[in-house]
């Protein structure tokens, strides 16, 4: 009876991975199996008829519930206008709803009976129960051969397993600076601002965060689920990927995938690249394949609320997730910070710059198609009349201040700018100077080399940034006759004499021509152009580590 109850309440099982020695052609009865090139054997889980149909009914009910949830404000307004929100009308409706819930509970029980009659599911649920009760490496290895609803996956690493930085650094860095004023003025100011605060909160926690992170919308995840399952299968089967659940300090569970290349013949295998995905990206189908195919060890993770990760993708939750991912990489996977590269695409630049700021000993930071500040991009897609509300909402609840965080990192940085980017431009894709990646570069260089990046330095860098292709870029660079050997000697001499910590005061007593050369040299070393749109995958040959002295 206990096993039957476990089958009723157990997670949905998608696939079973088995190692059956050398790959072989399918035999009779193996129509659900599929061979893989590396000698392992992948088999789809075959539910019995009762389980299959019950699953379909419950999945349909879940989609309908999600649609009703998102349309509930309009539905409530319509019902109110029609006069249906009265006690005489609501009570019968509640009876119908109760009946529907009982029917769905009955369908769930029928699904459990179907699972109970399936030896394959019984074997799986037994291993899952053992992993929660015992949790030995052998049991976890057996569990890894199943792909199932990640909510039931046991936790592999906790944020408090080691001394974490999130309490001492992450939270305080993301909170706004307190503004000191008298108690009376402060109270009156708070009362006056209360309607604006309420409006900002509602905007941020309803459609605001869903516009910012569309990958957290259930209907979108449901639509891309086959692609996610296929991506997981590729990582597990072809690369021996290891999936793990991490528990962050806010209670969110983070879904991760690790591919270890340290024992391979790949020259970059001892470097770990942690990948931070975009606002609709998942490690299964996101930017992770770029460093993976380039030969690096990789660690991918999904934002809170994306696929197997729980929670809501707000800035603080994002920072907490990144913190536990970094701790996992260092303390569980055994990588030194100086062997870790953080790579981000698009909105992933926020967590990547947070990690670089909070873990300053990491090897390098690579930001692809990222931006300096969210406010200009949010204003671009909202009506001009909402300017004040949008700015206040972003600053208070959705403040992705990548440029500010990047300037707190002292290590090597490479920015990849998409020359046809249609997402992080504030006008049209053809206007390359409206690409916010330009502003990210300028903020970084102005912080690190303030004397070099004075008015003249900023002017020549902007001129270089206006180049829309490699020929124009080389033309601008050569027109200023940049002597790269001289630039390197000046930078090395300053570093030997004053150390590596930024900002540098170099350039104060330099001729304008020298400052212009240095500004262009540094801009070219910190930014790489890629002629593509925002969502075009970065080819593995284009992935490289940043320049450093």
ZATI-246352 format. One line per field, with one value per residue (C-alpha): residue in one letter; x, y, z. Coordinates in nm, 4 decimals. Layout:
<kolnus>
type c(A | ...)
xx c(X | ...)
yy c(Y | ...)
zz c(Z | ...)
</kolnus>
This chain:
<kolnus>
type c(X | X | X | X | X | X | X | X | X | X | X | X | X | X | X | X | X | X | X | X | X | X | X | X | X | X | X | X | X | X | X | X | X | X | X | X | X | X | X | X | X | X | X | X | X | X | X | X | X | X | X | X | X | X | X | X | X | X | X | X | X | X | X | X | X | X | X | X | X | X | X | X | X | X | X | X | X | X | X | X | X | X | X | X | X | X | X | X | X | X | X | X | X | X | X | X | X | X | X | X | X | X | X | X | X | X | X | X | X | X | X | X | X | X | X | X | X | X | X | X | X | X | X | X | X | X | X | X | X | X | X | X | X | X | X | X | X | X | X | X | X | X | X | X | X | X | X | X | X | X | X | X | X | X | X | X | X | X | X | X | X | X | X | X | X | X | X | X | X | X | X | X | X | X | X | X | X | X | X | X | X | X | X | X | X | X | X | X | X | X | X | X | X | X | X | X | X | X | X | X | X | X | X | X | X | X | X | X | X | X | X | X | X | X | X | X | X | X | X | X | X | X | X | X | X | X | X | X | X | X | X | X | X | X | X | X | X | X | X | X | X | X | X | X | X | X | X | X | X | X | X | X | X | X | X | X | X | X | X | X | X | X | X | X | X | X | X | X | X | X | X | X | X | X | X | X | X | X | X | X | X | X | X | X | X | X | X | X | X | X | X | X | X | X | X | X | X | X | X | X | X | X | X | X | X | X | X | X | X | X | X | X | X | X | X | X | X | X | X | X | X | X | X | X | X | X | X | X | X | X | X | X | X | X | X | X | X | X | X | X | X | X | X | X | X | X | X | X | X | X | X | X | X | X | X | X | X | X | X | X | X | X | X | X | X | X | X | X | X | X | X | X | X | X | X | X | X | X | X | X | X | X | X | X | X | X | X | X | X | X | X | X | X | X | X | X | X | X | X | X | X | X | X | X | X | X | X | X | X | X | X | X | X | X | X | X | X | X | X | X | X | X | X | X | X | X | X | X | X | X | X | X | X | X | X | X | X | X | X | X | X | X | X | X | X | X | X | X | X | X | X | X | X | X | X | X | X | X | X | X | X | X | X | X | X | X | X | X | X | X | X | X | X | X | X | X | X | X | X | X | X | X | X | X | X | X | X | X | X | X | X | X | X | X | X | X | X | X | X | X | X | X | X | X | X | X | X | X | X | X | X | X | X | X | X | X | X | X | X | X | X | X | X | X | X | X | X | X | X | X | X | X | X | X | X | X | X | X | X | X | X | X | X | X | X | X | X | X | X)
xx c(0.0000 | 0.2870 | 0.4364 | 0.1035 | 0.0844 | 0.4388 | 0.3321 | 0.0337 | 0.2423 | 0.5648 | 0.7190 | 0.6720 | 0.9403 | 1.0588 | 1.3574 | 1.5792 | 1.9500 | 2.1276 | 2.4852 | 2.4583 | 2.8075 | 2.8689 | 2.5968 | 2.3899 | 2.1040 | 1.7568 | 1.6122 | 1.2501 | 1.0717 | 1.3319 | 1.1325 | 1.1574 | 1.5337 | 1.7947 | 2.1673 | 2.4276 | 2.7717 | 2.9652 | 2.8407 | 2.5714 | 2.2074 | 1.9179 | 1.5654 | 1.2448 | 1.0338 | 0.7247 | 0.4214 | 0.1327 | -0.1913 | -0.3622 | -0.0703 | -0.0276 | -0.3873 | -0.4055 | -0.0852 | -0.2358 | -0.5472 | -0.3443 | -0.1089 | -0.4071 | -0.5548 | -0.2208 | -0.2067 | -0.5683 | -0.4968 | -0.1933 | -0.3962 | -0.6736 | -0.4153 | -0.2650 | -0.6057 | -0.7713 | -0.7631 | -0.9525 | -1.1877 | -1.2659 | -1.3316 | -1.5659 | -1.7539 | -1.7879 | -1.9309 | -2.1795 | -2.2861 | -2.1639 | -1.9582 | -2.2498 | -2.2994 | -2.5838 | -2.3612 | -2.0322 | -2.1621 | -2.2732 | -1.9454 | -1.7505 | -1.9442 | -1.8405 | -1.4799 | -1.4855 | -1.6255 | -1.3531 | -1.0832 | -1.2236 | -1.2240 | -0.8624 | -0.7699 | -0.9313 | -0.7329 | -0.4134 | -0.5023 | -0.5605 | -0.2208 | -0.0680 | -0.2283 | -0.0847 | 0.2603 | 0.2213 | 0.1644 | 0.4828 | 0.8011 | 1.0162 | 0.8480 | 0.8544 | 1.2306 | 1.2684 | 1.0553 | 1.2457 | 1.5798 | 1.4370 | 1.3143 | 1.6518 | 1.8314 | 1.6263 | 1.6677 | 2.0273 | 2.1856 | 2.5025 | 2.7103 | 2.6075 | 2.2372 | 2.2832 | 2.4676 | 2.1721 | 1.9320 | 2.1316 | 2.0300 | 1.6713 | 1.5333 | 1.2287 | 1.0504 | 1.3342 | 1.1241 | 1.1721 | 1.5491 | 1.7408 | 1.9573 | 2.3240 | 2.4780 | 2.3579 | 2.4626 | 2.5463 | 2.7679 | 3.0596 | 3.0985 | 2.9008 | 2.9438 | 2.5791 | 2.5030 | 2.8095 | 2.8339 | 2.5601 | 2.2585 | 2.4144 | 2.5542 | 2.2121 | 2.0259 | 1.9908 | 2.1957 | 1.9962 | 1.8987 | 1.9225 | 1.6604 | 1.4707 | 1.2033 | 0.9183 | 1.0349 | 1.0991 | 0.7447 | 0.5798 | 0.7973 | 0.7034 | 0.3309 | 0.3623 | 0.5518 | 0.3277 | 0.1016 | 0.4086 | 0.5693 | 0.2553 | 0.2329 | 0.6008 | 0.5607 | 0.2560 | 0.4265 | 0.7464 | 0.5762 | 0.3114 | 0.4045 | 0.7371 | 0.9423 | 0.7742 | 0.8707 | 1.2232 | 1.2484 | 1.0000 | 1.1684 | 1.0007 | 0.6509 | 0.5059 | 0.3415 | 0.6718 | 0.8491 | 0.5762 | 0.6242 | 1.0022 | 0.9991 | 1.0785 | 1.3829 | 1.4956 | 1.4663 | 1.6596 | 1.9300 | 1.9636 | 1.9876 | 2.2687 | 2.4662 | 2.4227 | 2.4709 | 2.7386 | 2.9351 | 2.8651 | 2.7057 | 2.6192 | 2.3006 | 2.2768 | 2.0345 | 2.1767 | 1.9937 | 2.0452 | 2.0250 | 1.6746 | 1.5416 | 1.5367 | 1.6540 | 1.8901 | 1.9117 | 2.2704 | 2.4594 | 2.8358 | 3.0589 | 3.4086 | 3.6935 | 3.9839 | 4.0820 | 4.0398 | 4.2996 | 4.1412 | 4.4017 | 4.1411 | 3.9780 | 4.1234 | 3.9474 | 3.5854 | 3.3508 | 3.0386 | 2.7634 | 2.4998 | 2.2073 | 1.9823 | 1.6285 | 1.4751 | 1.7769 | 1.8274 | 2.1516 | 1.9982 | 1.9638 | 2.1507 | 2.5073 | 2.6624 | 2.7483 | 2.9901 | 3.2593 | 3.1679 | 3.2494 | 3.5596 | 3.6986 | 3.6402 | 3.4862 | 3.1473 | 2.8911 | 2.5474 | 2.2604 | 1.9045 | 1.7676 | 1.5240 | 1.1860 | 1.3368 | 1.2830 | 1.4035 | 1.4985 | 1.2421 | 1.1680 | 1.1243 | 1.3992 | 1.4444 | 1.7926 | 1.8484 | 1.7369 | 1.9638 | 2.2613 | 2.1807 | 2.1635 | 2.4964 | 2.6527 | 2.5604 | 2.6733 | 3.0149 | 3.0386 | 2.9456 | 3.2130 | 3.4839 | 3.4003 | 3.2202 | 3.3677 | 3.7155 | 3.8050 | 4.0275 | 3.8860 | 4.1809 | 4.0728 | 3.7160 | 3.5946 | 3.2464 | 3.0756 | 2.7425 | 2.5053 | 2.2646 | 2.0858 | 2.3161 | 2.5665 | 2.4046 | 2.4874 | 2.8234 | 2.9328 | 2.7967 | 3.0117 | 3.3195 | 3.2626 | 3.2021 | 3.4697 | 3.7541 | 4.0035 | 3.8284 | 4.0386 | 3.8356 | 3.4975 | 3.3446 | 3.0244 | 2.8475 | 2.5735 | 2.5357 | 2.4509 | 2.5485 | 2.2102 | 1.8527 | 1.6781 | 1.7494 | 1.6357 | 1.3189 | 1.2336 | 1.2748 | 0.9839 | 0.7471 | 0.5399 | 0.7051 | 0.4238 | 0.5387 | 0.8999 | 0.8941 | 0.7149 | 0.9473 | 1.2641 | 1.1456 | 1.0319 | 1.3597 | 1.5755 | 1.3835 | 1.2945 | 1.4702 | 1.7989 | 2.0387 | 2.3338 | 2.5916 | 2.8238 | 2.8490 | 2.9240 | 3.1745 | 3.3807 | 3.4320 | 3.6131 | 3.9908 | 4.0545 | 4.0608 | 3.7401 | 3.6268 | 3.3087 | 3.1521 | 2.9432 | 2.6886 | 2.7034 | 2.3428 | 2.1978 | 1.8266 | 1.7655 | 2.0139 | 2.0038 | 1.7907 | 1.6933 | 1.7249 | 1.9699 | 2.1436 | 2.2371 | 2.5383 | 2.6131 | 2.2877 | 2.4151 | 2.4444 | 2.7530 | 2.9353 | 2.8380 | 2.9537 | 3.2971 | 3.3264 | 3.2299 | 3.4897 | 3.7723 | 3.6837 | 3.6937 | 4.0197 | 4.2080 | 4.0455 | 4.3379 | 4.3690 | 3.9908 | 3.9557 | 3.7568 | 3.9990 | 4.0221 | 3.6440 | 3.6115 | 3.8496 | 3.7007 | 3.3518 | 3.4832 | 3.6254 | 3.2989 | 3.1049 | 3.2762 | 3.0193 | 3.2615 | 3.6214 | 3.7429 | 3.6099 | 3.7398 | 4.0915 | 4.0778 | 4.0028 | 4.2671 | 4.5382 | 4.4486 | 4.5744 | 4.8938 | 4.8648 | 5.2049 | 5.1098 | 5.4635 | 5.4845 | 5.1412 | 5.2422 | 5.5692 | 5.3875 | 5.1291 | 5.3886 | 5.6097 | 5.3188 | 5.2107 | 5.5645 | 5.5931 | 5.2417 | 5.0877 | 4.7792 | 4.4955 | 4.2628 | 4.2033 | 4.5385 | 4.6577 | 4.8647 | 4.8332 | 4.8223 | 5.1537 | 5.1193 | 5.0816 | 4.7287 | 4.8583 | 4.9826 | 4.6510 | 4.4616 | 4.6814 | 4.6408 | 4.2643 | 4.2264 | 4.4669 | 4.2767 | 3.9361 | 4.0469 | 4.1812 | 3.8599 | 3.5965 | 3.5458 | 3.2936 | 3.0753 | 2.8719 | 2.5403 | 2.2046 | 2.1389 | 2.0232 | 2.2739 | 2.4850 | 2.8483 | 3.0607 | 3.3130 | 3.6136 | 3.4952 | 3.5061 | 3.8358 | 3.9684 | 4.0269 | 4.3547 | 4.5714 | 4.9218)
yy c(0.0000 | 0.2364 | 0.1751 | 0.2528 | 0.5822 | 0.6616 | 0.5974 | 0.8318 | 1.1129 | 1.0407 | 1.2611 | 1.2255 | 1.0107 | 1.1220 | 0.9073 | 0.6274 | 0.6236 | 0.2903 | 0.1901 | -0.1330 | -0.1583 | -0.1071 | 0.0518 | -0.1992 | -0.1772 | -0.1897 | -0.5366 | -0.6424 | -0.4692 | -0.1886 | 0.0605 | 0.3167 | 0.2856 | 0.4852 | 0.4201 | 0.6902 | 0.7317 | 0.6901 | 0.3383 | 0.4236 | 0.3454 | 0.5856 | 0.4612 | 0.6593 | 0.5649 | 0.3779 | 0.4552 | 0.2110 | 0.3156 | 0.4193 | 0.6353 | 0.7850 | 0.9038 | 1.0234 | 1.2208 | 1.3857 | 1.4910 | 1.6331 | 1.8147 | 1.9726 | 2.0782 | 2.2339 | 2.4367 | 2.5531 | 2.6565 | 2.8550 | 3.0312 | 3.1137 | 3.2468 | 3.4899 | 3.6003 | 3.6195 | 4.0030 | 4.0350 | 3.7523 | 3.9076 | 4.2440 | 4.0834 | 3.8852 | 4.1968 | 4.3969 | 4.1185 | 4.0954 | 3.7391 | 3.8183 | 3.7795 | 3.5173 | 3.3519 | 3.3033 | 3.2268 | 2.9424 | 2.7162 | 2.7894 | 2.6782 | 2.3491 | 2.2956 | 2.3768 | 2.1294 | 1.8578 | 1.9270 | 1.8981 | 1.5637 | 1.4380 | 1.5451 | 1.3723 | 1.0575 | 1.0899 | 1.1231 | 0.8028 | 0.6217 | 0.7434 | 0.6041 | 0.2652 | 0.2669 | 0.3421 | 0.0738 | -0.1829 | -0.0745 | -0.2492 | 0.0248 | 0.2953 | 0.0791 | 0.0392 | 0.4153 | 0.5139 | 0.2677 | 0.4253 | 0.7755 | 0.6874 | 0.5321 | 0.8476 | 1.0619 | 0.8164 | 0.6983 | 0.9255 | 0.7229 | 0.7943 | 0.4560 | 0.5365 | 0.8842 | 0.7339 | 0.5053 | 0.7975 | 0.9966 | 0.7444 | 0.8767 | 1.2039 | 1.3010 | 1.6002 | 1.7896 | 1.8968 | 1.5468 | 1.5408 | 1.5300 | 1.8295 | 1.7701 | 2.0873 | 2.3467 | 2.7098 | 2.6610 | 2.3588 | 2.6033 | 2.9632 | 3.1488 | 3.5083 | 3.5819 | 3.7024 | 3.9195 | 4.0577 | 3.9694 | 4.1048 | 4.4336 | 4.5067 | 4.4828 | 4.6949 | 5.0670 | 5.3063 | 5.4409 | 5.8055 | 5.9892 | 6.2494 | 6.3573 | 6.1261 | 6.3705 | 6.4428 | 6.0764 | 5.9823 | 6.2518 | 6.1607 | 5.7924 | 5.8765 | 6.0967 | 5.8284 | 5.5386 | 5.5343 | 5.5370 | 5.2594 | 5.0454 | 5.1034 | 5.0113 | 4.6956 | 4.5842 | 4.6536 | 4.4714 | 4.1631 | 4.1179 | 4.1801 | 4.3556 | 4.0547 | 3.8374 | 4.0826 | 4.0891 | 3.7102 | 3.5511 | 3.2138 | 3.1976 | 3.1893 | 2.8406 | 2.8322 | 2.9103 | 2.6401 | 2.3935 | 2.4793 | 2.4295 | 2.1233 | 1.8758 | 2.0862 | 2.0978 | 1.7203 | 1.6726 | 1.9139 | 1.7328 | 1.3997 | 1.5342 | 1.6622 | 1.3393 | 1.0932 | 1.2593 | 1.4468 | 1.2468 | 1.5542 | 1.5424 | 1.7114 | 1.8479 | 2.0416 | 2.3283 | 2.4903 | 2.8682 | 3.0748 | 3.2008 | 2.8438 | 2.8361 | 2.5152 | 2.5682 | 2.3209 | 2.2736 | 2.0625 | 1.9989 | 1.8557 | 1.7636 | 1.7795 | 1.7730 | 1.4162 | 1.4578 | 1.5473 | 1.8909 | 2.1662 | 2.3890 | 2.1135 | 2.2244 | 2.5608 | 2.5731 | 2.8067 | 2.8937 | 2.9944 | 3.2556 | 3.2372 | 3.5051 | 3.5966 | 3.3144 | 3.0848 | 2.7514 | 2.5595 | 2.2845 | 2.5100 | 2.8315 | 2.9597 | 2.6563 | 2.4686 | 2.7457 | 2.6872 | 2.3171 | 2.2669 | 2.4829 | 2.2158 | 2.3679 | 2.2113 | 2.3798 | 2.4395 | 2.5566 | 2.6632 | 2.7841 | 3.1097 | 3.0848 | 2.9909 | 2.8470 | 2.4746 | 2.2759 | 2.5814 | 2.7172 | 3.0726 | 3.4063 | 3.5678 | 3.8925 | 4.0505 | 3.9321 | 3.5781 | 3.5815 | 3.6847 | 3.4152 | 3.1535 | 3.2653 | 3.2540 | 2.8898 | 2.7991 | 2.9536 | 2.7751 | 2.4470 | 2.4928 | 2.5697 | 2.3405 | 2.0454 | 2.0271 | 2.1246 | 2.4143 | 2.6938 | 3.0459 | 3.1246 | 2.8332 | 2.9643 | 3.1796 | 3.3317 | 3.3608 | 3.5381 | 3.6083 | 3.9037 | 3.9490 | 3.6876 | 3.9729 | 4.0740 | 3.7517 | 3.7282 | 4.0757 | 4.0033 | 3.6891 | 3.8774 | 4.1499 | 3.9052 | 3.6512 | 3.8776 | 3.5910 | 3.4289 | 3.3933 | 3.6061 | 3.7440 | 3.7205 | 3.9162 | 3.8471 | 4.0855 | 4.2401 | 4.5930 | 4.8447 | 4.9384 | 4.8176 | 5.1567 | 5.2793 | 4.9453 | 4.9437 | 5.2992 | 5.1941 | 4.9458 | 5.1445 | 5.4565 | 5.7936 | 5.8816 | 5.5963 | 5.7174 | 5.8024 | 5.4812 | 5.2659 | 5.4268 | 5.3988 | 5.0367 | 4.9257 | 5.1060 | 4.9651 | 4.6113 | 4.5159 | 4.7034 | 4.5179 | 4.7551 | 4.5567 | 4.8517 | 4.9422 | 4.5828 | 4.5345 | 4.8307 | 4.6540 | 4.3646 | 4.3895 | 4.0962 | 4.0431 | 4.1293 | 4.0661 | 4.2186 | 4.0687 | 4.3205 | 4.2018 | 4.4494 | 4.3708 | 4.3478 | 4.4278 | 4.3758 | 4.5924 | 4.8863 | 5.1830 | 5.2892 | 5.0516 | 4.7623 | 4.9599 | 5.2338 | 5.0599 | 5.3533 | 5.2916 | 4.9455 | 4.9522 | 4.7325 | 5.0516 | 5.2161 | 4.9104 | 4.9336 | 5.3083 | 5.2730 | 5.0002 | 5.1916 | 5.5225 | 5.3523 | 5.1654 | 5.4327 | 5.7670 | 5.9857 | 5.8057 | 5.8082 | 6.1822 | 6.3798 | 6.3070 | 5.9357 | 5.8958 | 6.0737 | 5.8420 | 5.5292 | 5.6398 | 5.6964 | 5.3429 | 5.2015 | 5.3588 | 5.1193 | 4.8621 | 4.6124 | 4.4955 | 4.7097 | 5.0342 | 4.9360 | 4.8737 | 5.2012 | 5.4061 | 5.2186 | 5.2733 | 5.6400 | 5.7129 | 5.5131 | 5.3092 | 5.1734 | 4.8558 | 4.7831 | 5.1296 | 5.0885 | 4.7549 | 4.8948 | 5.1890 | 4.9626 | 4.7116 | 4.9852 | 5.1344 | 4.7923 | 4.7104 | 5.0431 | 5.0852 | 4.7362 | 4.5958 | 4.7485 | 4.9819 | 5.2673 | 5.3653 | 5.7260 | 5.6631 | 5.9242 | 6.2371 | 6.3728 | 6.2161 | 6.3959 | 6.3852 | 6.1653 | 5.9070 | 5.9066 | 5.8551 | 5.5591 | 5.4010 | 5.4546 | 5.2798 | 5.0019 | 4.9303 | 4.9456 | 4.6925 | 4.4581 | 4.4710 | 4.4476 | 4.1908 | 4.2487 | 3.9660 | 4.0333 | 3.8799 | 3.9462 | 3.9157 | 3.5527 | 3.4031 | 3.1451 | 3.2461 | 2.9947 | 2.7994 | 2.9415 | 3.2933 | 3.2131 | 3.3250 | 3.4328 | 3.8043 | 3.9836 | 4.0642 | 4.1999)
zz c(0.0000 | 0.0806 | -0.2622 | -0.4282 | -0.2387 | -0.3506 | -0.7103 | -0.6729 | -0.5231 | -0.7150 | -0.9850 | -1.3562 | -1.5209 | -1.8673 | -1.9676 | -1.8491 | -1.9317 | -1.9175 | -1.9902 | -2.1856 | -2.3242 | -2.6965 | -2.9010 | -3.1007 | -3.3455 | -3.1868 | -3.1439 | -3.1492 | -2.8646 | -2.8458 | -3.0521 | -2.7711 | -2.7479 | -2.9263 | -2.9541 | -2.8960 | -3.0420 | -2.7179 | -2.6490 | -2.3929 | -2.4470 | -2.4096 | -2.3621 | -2.3329 | -2.0361 | -2.1557 | -1.9359 | -1.9327 | -2.1025 | -1.7799 | -1.6709 | -2.0177 | -2.0504 | -1.6901 | -1.7434 | -2.0510 | -1.8585 | -1.5682 | -1.8076 | -1.9855 | -1.6511 | -1.5558 | -1.8798 | -1.8388 | -1.4804 | -1.5947 | -1.8659 | -1.6177 | -1.3718 | -1.6235 | -1.7527 | -1.4090 | -1.3829 | -1.7135 | -1.6202 | -1.2803 | -1.4422 | -1.6960 | -1.4304 | -1.2165 | -1.5060 | -1.5816 | -1.2177 | -1.1617 | -0.8499 | -0.6118 | -0.3427 | -0.5303 | -0.8337 | -0.6562 | -0.4353 | -0.7250 | -0.9017 | -0.5932 | -0.6022 | -0.9639 | -0.8753 | -0.5844 | -0.8095 | -1.0664 | -0.7988 | -0.6835 | -1.0431 | -1.0900 | -0.7634 | -0.8992 | -1.2226 | -1.0155 | -0.8311 | -1.1603 | -1.2795 | -0.9593 | -1.0258 | -1.3769 | -1.2382 | -0.9707 | -1.2467 | -1.4270 | -1.3010 | -1.4562 | -1.2466 | -0.9319 | -0.9730 | -1.0184 | -0.7172 | -0.4978 | -0.5959 | -0.5420 | -0.1914 | -0.1091 | -0.2281 | 0.0112 | 0.2981 | 0.2505 | -0.0098 | -0.0712 | -0.3853 | -0.5293 | -0.4912 | -0.6405 | -0.9356 | -1.0005 | -0.9676 | -1.2244 | -1.4901 | -1.4670 | -1.5996 | -1.3951 | -1.2442 | -1.0768 | -0.7783 | -0.6362 | -0.6914 | -0.3589 | -0.2669 | -0.3579 | -0.2104 | 0.0408 | 0.0690 | 0.4399 | 0.3751 | 0.3830 | 0.4948 | 0.2282 | 0.1237 | 0.0569 | 0.4084 | 0.4451 | 0.0920 | -0.1542 | 0.0306 | 0.1403 | -0.2053 | -0.3653 | -0.1126 | -0.1879 | 0.0217 | 0.3190 | 0.2976 | 0.6304 | 0.7183 | 1.0270 | 1.1609 | 1.0861 | 0.7325 | 0.6735 | 0.7811 | 0.5691 | 0.2722 | 0.3108 | 0.3220 | 0.0144 | -0.1768 | -0.0687 | -0.3790 | -0.6051 | -0.4013 | -0.4262 | -0.8021 | -0.8499 | -0.6428 | -0.8424 | -1.1766 | -1.0750 | -0.9337 | -1.2046 | -1.5678 | -1.4984 | -1.3943 | -1.6566 | -1.9294 | -1.7930 | -1.7524 | -1.9974 | -1.9431 | -1.6012 | -1.7580 | -1.7196 | -2.0631 | -2.2350 | -2.0352 | -2.1285 | -2.4964 | -2.4909 | -2.2628 | -2.5476 | -2.6410 | -2.2764 | -2.2410 | -2.5637 | -2.4450 | -2.1122 | -2.2924 | -2.5126 | -2.2138 | -2.0174 | -2.3005 | -2.5124 | -2.2454 | -1.9278 | -1.7713 | -1.4023 | -1.2877 | -0.9341 | -0.7162 | -0.5093 | -0.2189 | -0.2002 | 0.1185 | 0.0284 | 0.0021 | -0.3791 | -0.5443 | -0.8390 | -1.1270 | -1.2527 | -1.5062 | -1.4878 | -1.7607 | -1.6389 | -1.8899 | -1.6411 | -1.7244 | -2.0989 | -2.3599 | -2.4117 | -2.3481 | -2.1783 | -1.9751 | -1.6421 | -1.6727 | -1.5555 | -1.7428 | -1.5416 | -1.7845 | -1.6990 | -1.9418 | -2.0924 | -1.9903 | -2.1949 | -2.1932 | -2.0193 | -1.9782 | -2.1922 | -2.4990 | -2.4123 | -2.4307 | -2.2554 | -2.5814 | -2.6860 | -2.4180 | -2.4054 | -2.7733 | -2.7266 | -2.4913 | -2.1449 | -1.8383 | -1.7977 | -1.5247 | -1.6366 | -1.4129 | -1.4589 | -1.3204 | -1.0252 | -1.1688 | -1.4893 | -1.5662 | -1.2626 | -1.0541 | -0.8076 | -0.6980 | -0.8735 | -1.0848 | -0.8910 | -0.8507 | -0.4939 | -0.5748 | -0.8793 | -0.6643 | -0.4065 | -0.6830 | -0.8287 | -0.4843 | -0.4224 | -0.7768 | -0.7064 | -0.3712 | -0.5377 | -0.8054 | -0.5500 | -0.2587 | -0.4194 | -0.7688 | -0.6463 | -0.8791 | -0.7518 | -0.8097 | -1.0367 | -1.2612 | -1.2977 | -1.5875 | -1.5693 | -1.9086 | -1.9552 | -2.2380 | -2.2372 | -1.9020 | -1.7502 | -1.7274 | -1.3977 | -1.2136 | -1.3904 | -1.2787 | -0.9317 | -0.9149 | -1.0407 | -0.7827 | -0.4966 | -0.5946 | -0.7134 | -0.7493 | -1.0456 | -1.3592 | -1.6016 | -1.7029 | -2.0538 | -2.1247 | -2.4542 | -2.5761 | -2.2331 | -2.1205 | -1.8535 | -1.7039 | -1.7417 | -1.7194 | -2.0776 | -2.2215 | -2.0088 | -2.1156 | -2.4791 | -2.4650 | -2.2393 | -2.3159 | -2.2510 | -2.0096 | -1.7804 | -1.7622 | -1.3918 | -1.2919 | -1.5042 | -1.3663 | -1.0073 | -1.0500 | -1.2072 | -0.9523 | -0.6571 | -0.7635 | -1.0895 | -1.0686 | -1.2987 | -1.2565 | -1.4536 | -1.5170 | -1.1498 | -1.0503 | -1.3322 | -1.2124 | -0.8783 | -1.0452 | -1.0871 | -1.3214 | -1.7012 | -1.8881 | -2.2462 | -2.3900 | -2.7038 | -2.8978 | -3.1550 | -3.4441 | -3.5486 | -3.1986 | -3.1935 | -2.8194 | -2.6274 | -2.8696 | -2.7630 | -3.1173 | -3.4154 | -3.4754 | -3.7512 | -3.5023 | -3.3542 | -3.1221 | -2.9352 | -2.8344 | -2.4539 | -2.4788 | -2.5824 | -2.2548 | -2.0627 | -2.2268 | -2.1648 | -1.7986 | -1.7501 | -1.9212 | -1.7545 | -1.4162 | -1.4748 | -1.6725 | -1.5818 | -1.7004 | -2.0322 | -2.0833 | -2.0456 | -2.3031 | -2.5873 | -2.5054 | -2.4937 | -2.8287 | -3.0174 | -2.8569 | -2.9621 | -3.3137 | -3.3126 | -3.1751 | -3.4629 | -3.7042 | -3.8118 | -3.9666 | -3.9402 | -4.2317 | -4.0834 | -3.7394 | -3.8749 | -4.0685 | -3.7565 | -3.5591 | -3.8210 | -3.8723 | -3.5195 | -3.5834 | -3.2647 | -3.1621 | -2.9762 | -2.8545 | -2.7007 | -2.5386 | -2.3862 | -2.2520 | -2.0887 | -1.9281 | -1.8070 | -1.6628 | -1.4688 | -1.3391 | -1.2177 | -1.0391 | -0.8948 | -0.8889 | -1.0592 | -0.8586 | -1.0500 | -1.1055 | -1.2584 | -1.2637 | -1.5774 | -1.8538 | -1.6418 | -1.7773 | -2.1208 | -2.4542 | -2.6080 | -2.8902 | -2.6400 | -2.4535 | -2.7781 | -2.8708 | -2.5285 | -2.5304 | -2.8668 | -2.7709 | -2.4476 | -2.6189 | -2.8794 | -2.6125 | -2.4050 | -2.6804 | -2.9556 | -3.2347 | -3.3606 | -3.6732 | -3.5721 | -3.4069 | -3.0341 | -3.0289 | -3.2722 | -3.0827 | -3.0413 | -3.2397 | -3.0285 | -3.2229 | -3.1307 | -2.7586 | -2.6122 | -2.2761 | -2.2083 | -2.2665 | -1.9647 | -1.9127)
</kolnus>
